[in-house]
Amino acid sequence: MNLNTLVCKNQSIKIIPPIEDSLRSLGFDVDLNENAIAWLNHLKATWKTWKNSATVENHVENFFVLADKPFHLALAIIIKCDEFKDSKPKSLPYFIIETLDKWSTKHQRSPSNDVKLPAFRIAIQQRNHCFQTLVIKTYKISSINGEILPMIKEMIKNGNHKQAAIIVIATKLFNEIPVEDILFPLILQDKANMVDDYLIQCPSQVVPFLQFLDKLLDKSFNIQEFIQSYLEDHKITDVKYEKMHYKPLGKLVARLCNKFKIPINQCKNLSKNRTTGGLRYLIFQKYQEHNVSLTVWDDLVKDALEQNSDSAIEFIDTLVDYDKKEALKWAEYLKIPVNSYPAVLREPIHDNIDSSENWDEEPSTSQKYYKIPFDRDQIKIVDNTEKFYDMVATDLSNCTVIGIDCEWKPTFGTSQTQVALMQISTSNMVYLIDTLLLNKKEFISFWYMFNKSLLDNAEIIKIGFGLEQDLKEIKASIVGLHNIKVKGEGLLDLSLLWKSLLNTGLTLPFNTDSGGVSLSAVVQSCFGLPLAKSEQCSNWELRPLRDTQIEYAALDSFVLMKIYLHLQKLCNQQGINFDEICNDVMVESKQKTTKKLKIADRLKSSLAMCTNKAKEIHQVKFLVDPPLSNLLTYLSHYFGASGVDGLFTMTKNMVGEIEMMEFFEISFRLMEPDIISTIDTYSGITTSQHEQEVLEDNSFPLTFRVL
């Protein structure tokens, strides 16, 4: 065949010699004597039936004991195994090296230097990285790092970055190769798991790598031009081009910061970009949605720009398109040089601006919002341990339903959110728990009591809106609550209940202006007016809280109880089983995990599935392995009662003629349930071992086969 017809003009052909030739070039003898060949053939035959078992392991270990050069012999054997090219963890080559590793560790045997480089050559020709790592560990290849380092660099040069990363992890050569040379190509190929594994093994490389990625997030930097040039220089293929943009790259950097607990403010460009994005969101909320009060606006803008002053110019550039007066006010407040002003701000503004403008002056609005006439005595601020204890032990002890909500300062992704206020409501009271004061290690016993008495108590229904997210924030930030459940029995999300009731046919008294499902929209559908959300984005870490913040926080929690009771009343009026739907919502919201049945349970359950095939039983014959031959009389009793009269002992000659299939379950379906435990007792093998050997390896030393 003419190889030139298989490739394009600009492509090249790389011919890889057989592994035997490659090893011979290193002076490694790959030939086996007659005894070793006979032993290997016997091992292959035994492996087909017994697989990874103590018997086979002892057989291999005994061979190593008798061998003069066990490390040399193991390499010569595995390259002659059928599964060598893809030595997965359940393959014979993997088993041989794994057994060698255990045996050498137990007997304190070490490989000689002359087999380490051949072992490394075998490892790098493998597709399975688990096998590569095992060989490197067993043959202590890290002791010849000076010899293999040039080979790793050649892999990187040739674009084989994943294999290079695996070998660097196994040999601990992290400091010899720049982290970006290995990991950045893997990011472009969307191999994030490999990146995580590498950084987990070498945490000292996390910050340098994040700083490298953060440089690419500079908006003045042409990231696509850089990446295109990088791809050409480093021979990278299979690139995921959708990853070559600021947004996905920024998400990756943020994820790595979160995973390795690196403050985002250490990544200057990411922090700046997120602050700028957060300020744009505030502008949208203020001028498009009208959901931000002037006080909240001022607090958040000041806080955001104090954290990242580099975003000031972009903030002014965006704000000037909405409000020139406000842009000029902030430009002066931030002391931005006039020559850095947007061009439109350098022009005279004809409307007079009072330099002593009242920043706290709120614009008037004709919009009406839902309110509850609160008596201030109904709002209790919990800011010390005495009030906390009384709330949990006395005030809430007899409640069957409570509302729960929490607030935190918007960070726009520039830092980890911290729950600053937790609201607990009953039918006539609201408790505002100051978590900034009480979220300390010395108060951990109070939070344990809070969890046991309320959160983990399924007898008390906790209702919320977006409850799972609130509980996740609580779980992540409050001491003593890191193990709380976030969904399931006793946790009722009104947003899910709302959808379920509408699907059931519940008729509501009012229509909503909003097409989405928000707490404000639900309130409007129930009571005719939306909620005021102007304090939603408040800086909840300010102390003392403003009266408007206290009222907003209390209402946000108290209205949950009002909605719950109102929906309950509507369902009773319309003949809808409210309690049943609530229970269904709580059960459905819990993550369902299918428990893996034990093999005996699966066999028993399969009996019922095959009752409709009883008329075909006389057509079935069974083959019994020799170790069960003395059970034939017992088995015949059970099978004979079912109309099966074909029971034969298997001989070695018959094994190769039988097609491998899922014989174990098929044959056992016809048994009575108690025979399963009898065979378990006879074989001395536990059910979990059955499951491992039968389901995973498709073989079992004591088996029935269908003919």
C-alpha positions, 0 to 999 in steps of 0.5 A: 500500500502506498502510504502517500495516498493516506495523508495530505500533502502537508501531513507527516507519517509517524511510524511507531515500532513494535514495543518489542523492538523498542525495548530491544533497542534499550538492551532489554531481553523480551524473550521468554523461556519455555517454562515461562511461556507455559506458565503464561498460557496457563495463567491466561486460561485461568484468568478467563474463569477466575479473574481477579481472585486470591487464587490467581494472586497467590499463583502469580506471587509464587511465580515471582518468588521463584523468578530470578528477576521478577521485575524484568520477567513481569515486563516481558510477560505483560507485553505478550498479554492480549489486553496489553495495548489497553491495560485497564484496571480489570485486565490481566497486565494491570493485575500482574503489575498490581500483584508485583507492587503488593509483593515487592512492598511486602517483601521489600524488593526493589527493581534494578535501574536497568529495568526502569527505563524499559518500564517507562517506555512500556508505560508511555505506550499505554492509553490507560493512565491508571496503568501508567501511574501504576507502572511508574510507582511499582518500578520507582521511575521517579528515581531516574527523573533526569533521564525521563524529563527530556522525554516529557518535554518532547511529549509537550512539544509534540502536543501530548499534554495529557500524557505529560501531565499524568507522568508529571503527577506520577513522578512529582516533576512539578517544579521542572516544567512551567505549569501553564505549558502543561495545563493551558493546552488541556483547558483549550481541549476542555479537559478540566478534570485533568487540570483539577487532578494536576493542581490537587497533586501540586497545590503550590502551582495553583496561584501561578497558574491562576495568575497566568490565566488572569492576565488573559482576562485583561480586556485590553488584551486580545485573547483570541489573537494570543490563543490562535498564535499559541495553538500554532506554536504548540501543535494543539489539536481538538481545541474547543473554540467556545472556550476561547473567550473572556466569559468561559475563561473567567468562569473557569478561573472563578471555579478554580479560586473557589475549589482551592480557596484562593480569594478572587481579589488575588486575580485582579482582572477577574475581580475588576471584570466582575465588579464592572459587571455588577455595577452594570447590573446595578445601573440596569436595576436602578434605571430600567427595573427601578428596583434600587433605592437611592440609599441602596444604590449609594451604599453598593456603588461605594462598597464596590468601588472601594473594593476595586477602584480600577472599575471606576472609569468603566462605571462612569462610561456606562452610567453617563448613557443613563444619567449625566448628572449622576455620572458627573456626581460620581466622577467628582466623588471618585476624584477622577481626573477631568481628562479621563472623563467621557467626552460627553461629561466634558461638555457643559451641562445646561441643567444646574447641578447643586454641589450640595445635592442631597444624596439620600433624596428618594425619587417619588413613585406612584407604584403601590406595593404590598405591605403588612401593618407591622407592630414593631413588637412583632419584629424581634432582633436576635443579636445575643446568645440569650435571645437566640436560646429563648427563640429556639427553646421557647418561642419556636418550640411549639411551631409546626410551620415556620418561614425561613429566609436569609440576606447577604451583601451582593458581591457580584462574584468578587468574593465568597458570599456570607449570610449576614441576616437570617429571618425566621417567621411564625404566624405572628412573629418575625425573628431577625438573627444577626449572623454577623454577630453570632456566626462565631466558633464560640456560639457553635453549640447554639447553632447545633441546637438550632439545627437539631430543634428546627432545621433537622426536625421533620415535624416542623415544616420550613417554608421558603422561596428558593429555599434550597439556595438559601440553605446552601448559603447557610450551609456554606457560611455558618459554623455548625451548620455545614452538614444540614440538608438542603432539600427533602422532608420538612423543607417546602419550597413555595416556588415549587408548591406554586407550580404544582398547585397551578398544574393541579388547577388552582384558581387565583384571585389576581393576575400578575404583571410578571411572566416569571415565578418570583416571590413578588409575582406570587404575592401579587397573584395572591393579594393583588400587589407586588412586593417592593424589592428596593432593599433586595440588593442592600449592603446587609453587612452594614450595622446598624441596619436601617429601618427600611432594611429591617422592614424589608427583611421582616416582610420578606419572611413573614409574607411566606407564612401569609402565602402558605396560609392563603394557598391552604385556604384557597385549596380547601375552598376549591376541593384540592388536597393541600397537605398531599400536594405539599408532601409530594413537593417535599418528596419530589424535591429530594434527590432520588438515589437508586440504591444498588441491590445486592445480587441475592435481592436481584435474583429473588426479584427476577423470579416474579419477572419470569413467571410468564415464561413457565411454559418454556422451562422444559426447553432449558438445560443447565450446566453446573461447574464441577465444584457444585457437582455434589449439589446436583441432587439438591439442585435437581429437586428444585429444578425438577419441581419447575419442570427442568430435567437437564443438569450436567456437570461441566468439563474443561473441554466444554468451557470453550464451547459455551458462549459467554453471556449473562448466564448467572441471572438467567438461570437463577431466575428459575430457582426458589428464593431459599436456594440462593442462600444455600449456594452462598453458604456452600461457596463461602462467598458473600453476596457483595463478592458475588456482585463484584465477580459476576456483574463486573467480571462476567465470571464466577467460579461456582456457576450455572450456565444456560445451554 
